[in-house]
Amino acid sequence: MAMSVGGAGGDEKPMSEINTTPLVDVMLVLLIIFLIAVPVAIQTIQKLKIPVIVSQESKDKVENLLLTVSTTDAAGRSAGDPGFEGANLGGDCRIYFNNITPVDSNELRDQAFKRLDSIVKRAGGPEALRDNPELIPEVHIRGDVNAPWRCVAGAIYNVQISGYPTVGFISTPVDPNG
C-alpha cells in the first residue's frame, strides 16, 4: 500500500477552504420552511379569541394593580376621545394604569415598581410578604377584545419586570342562567 505525502517540490499547502454547498442547502430549506410557517402562525394568533366563561367574584385587595389594555382606532383616537370607534388591530397600544391614567411602557414599569416597593415597605419588607403570601399584590388586566396580543404581552412583561409575581385577566362575566 502506497501513500503520497506531497510532491517533490514541497510548495503544496494544506487546503484551507470550506465547502459551503451543504450550508447553503440547509439555509435554503430553513428559509422555505419559515416562509411557509410564519404566515400560518400569524393568522392563527390573529384569530385567537379569549374564551368567555362563567367567572367567580375574586377577593379583590386594594393593593392589586388594575390595568386596561386597548389600542387606538383606525383614525388614531384613544379610548375616551370623542368619536373613538373601538380598538384596532393595527393601532398603537394604550395602557391605563389603575384603569384611569394612560402610560407608556417605561412609565408603566416605573409606576408599577414604585407602587410595589411602597406596598412591600408598608408590609414590613419582603420577609413579611414571604411569611404571609396573601398580602402579595396581583396585577389584573382587562384587555379589549380587539387589542392585539402584542399590547397585552407588553403589559405583562413590564409588570413582571417590576416585580409583580402574579398576573391575571379580568373577563366579562356571563350569566350562568341565560
C-alpha positions as CSV (number, residue, x, y, z in Angstrom):
1,M,0.0,0.0,0.0
2,A,1.4,3.3,-1.0
3,M,0.7,6.8,0.3
4,S,1.6,10.2,-1.3
5,V,2.9,12.7,1.2
6,G,3.5,15.5,-1.2
7,G,5.3,16.3,-4.3
8,A,9.0,16.7,-4.7
9,G,8.6,20.5,-5.0
10,G,7.5,20.9,-1.4
11,D,5.4,24.1,-2.1
12,E,2.0,22.5,-1.7
13,K,-0.1,23.8,1.2
14,P,-3.0,22.2,3.0
15,M,-6.4,23.0,1.7
16,S,-7.9,25.8,3.9
17,E,-11.2,26.3,2.0
18,I,-14.6,25.2,3.4
19,N,-17.2,23.5,1.2
20,T,-20.2,25.8,1.7
21,T,-22.6,24.0,-0.6
22,P,-24.2,21.9,2.3
23,L,-24.5,25.0,4.4
24,V,-26.3,26.9,1.6
25,D,-28.6,23.9,1.0
26,V,-29.6,23.8,4.7
27,M,-30.2,27.5,4.9
28,L,-32.4,27.5,1.8
29,V,-34.5,24.6,3.3
30,L,-34.9,26.5,6.6
31,L,-35.8,29.7,4.7
32,I,-38.5,27.9,2.8
33,I,-39.9,26.3,6.0
34,F,-40.1,29.7,7.8
35,L,-41.6,31.4,4.7
36,I,-44.4,28.9,4.9
37,A,-44.8,28.6,8.7
38,V,-44.7,32.3,9.8
39,P,-47.8,33.4,7.9
40,V,-49.8,30.4,9.2
41,A,-48.7,31.2,12.7
42,I,-49.6,34.9,12.5
43,Q,-53.1,34.1,11.1
44,T,-53.7,31.6,13.9
45,I,-52.8,34.1,16.5
46,Q,-54.9,36.8,14.9
47,K,-58.0,34.5,15.1
48,L,-57.4,33.6,18.7
49,K,-60.3,34.6,20.9
50,I,-60.2,34.7,24.7
51,P,-63.0,32.4,25.9
52,V,-66.0,33.8,27.6
53,I,-66.5,31.7,30.7
54,V,-68.5,31.9,33.9
55,S,-66.3,33.6,36.4
56,Q,-66.4,33.8,40.1
57,E,-66.0,37.1,42.0
58,S,-62.4,37.4,43.2
59,K,-61.4,38.6,46.6
60,D,-60.1,42.0,45.4
61,K,-57.5,43.7,47.5
62,V,-56.8,47.4,47.5
63,E,-53.2,46.7,46.7
64,N,-54.0,44.9,43.4
65,L,-52.9,46.8,40.3
66,L,-55.6,47.2,37.6
67,L,-54.6,47.7,34.0
68,T,-56.7,48.3,31.0
69,V,-55.1,47.4,27.6
70,S,-56.5,48.8,24.4
71,T,-55.4,50.4,21.1
72,T,-56.1,53.5,19.1
73,D,-58.9,53.2,16.5
74,A,-58.3,53.4,12.7
75,A,-58.2,57.2,12.9
76,G,-55.6,57.2,15.8
77,R,-58.0,58.2,18.6
78,S,-57.7,56.7,22.0
79,A,-60.5,55.4,24.3
80,G,-62.1,58.4,25.9
81,D,-61.5,60.7,22.9
82,P,-64.6,62.0,21.1
83,G,-65.5,59.7,18.2
84,F,-63.5,56.7,19.4
85,E,-64.6,53.7,17.2
86,G,-63.1,50.9,19.2
87,A,-59.7,49.2,19.3
88,N,-58.0,48.4,16.0
89,L,-55.5,45.5,15.5
90,G,-53.1,47.9,13.7
91,G,-53.5,50.7,16.3
92,D,-51.0,51.9,18.8
93,C,-51.1,50.2,22.2
94,R,-52.7,52.1,25.1
95,I,-52.3,51.1,28.7
96,Y,-54.3,52.7,31.5
97,F,-52.7,52.4,35.0
98,N,-55.4,51.7,37.6
99,N,-57.9,51.9,34.7
100,I,-57.5,55.7,34.6
101,T,-54.0,57.1,33.9
102,P,-52.6,56.5,30.4
103,V,-49.0,55.4,30.5
104,D,-46.4,54.2,28.1
105,S,-44.2,51.1,28.7
106,N,-41.5,53.0,30.6
107,E,-44.0,54.8,32.8
108,L,-45.8,51.6,33.5
109,R,-42.6,49.8,34.6
110,D,-41.6,52.8,36.8
111,Q,-45.0,53.4,38.4
112,A,-45.6,49.7,39.0
113,F,-42.2,49.3,40.6
114,K,-42.8,52.3,42.9
115,R,-46.2,51.1,43.9
116,L,-45.0,47.6,44.7
117,D,-42.0,49.0,46.6
118,S,-44.2,51.1,48.8
119,I,-46.5,48.1,49.5
120,V,-43.6,45.9,50.4
121,K,-42.2,48.6,52.8
122,R,-45.6,49.1,54.3
123,A,-46.0,45.4,54.9
124,G,-42.7,45.2,56.7
125,G,-40.3,44.1,54.0
126,P,-40.0,41.0,51.7
127,E,-39.8,38.7,54.7
128,A,-43.3,39.7,55.9
129,L,-44.7,39.0,52.5
130,R,-42.9,35.7,52.3
131,D,-44.4,34.7,55.6
132,N,-47.9,35.8,54.6
133,P,-48.4,35.3,50.8
134,E,-52.0,36.6,51.0
135,L,-50.5,40.1,51.2
136,I,-48.7,39.9,47.9
137,P,-50.5,42.2,45.4
138,E,-51.6,40.9,42.0
139,V,-52.0,42.6,38.6
140,H,-55.4,42.3,37.0
141,I,-55.5,43.1,33.3
142,R,-58.7,44.0,31.4
143,G,-57.9,43.6,27.7
144,D,-60.1,44.9,24.9
145,V,-61.3,42.0,22.8
146,N,-59.8,43.7,19.7
147,A,-56.5,44.6,21.3
148,P,-53.7,42.7,19.7
149,W,-51.7,40.2,21.8
150,R,-48.5,42.3,21.4
151,C,-50.1,45.0,23.6
152,V,-51.3,42.6,26.3
153,A,-47.9,40.7,26.3
154,G,-46.0,44.0,26.6
155,A,-48.1,45.0,29.7
156,I,-47.5,41.6,31.2
157,Y,-43.7,41.8,30.6
158,N,-43.5,45.3,32.1
159,V,-45.3,44.5,35.4
160,Q,-43.4,41.2,35.8
161,I,-40.1,43.1,35.3
162,S,-41.4,45.5,38.0
163,G,-41.6,42.6,40.5
164,Y,-45.3,41.5,40.4
165,P,-45.3,37.7,40.6
166,T,-49.0,37.1,39.7
167,V,-50.8,38.5,36.6
168,G,-54.5,37.6,35.9
169,F,-57.1,38.6,33.5
170,I,-60.5,40.3,34.1
171,S,-63.3,38.9,31.9
172,T,-66.8,40.0,31.3
173,P,-69.0,37.7,33.5
174,V,-71.6,35.6,31.8
175,D,-75.0,35.0,33.3
176,P,-75.0,31.2,34.0
177,N,-78.8,31.1,33.7
178,G,-79.1,32.7,30.4
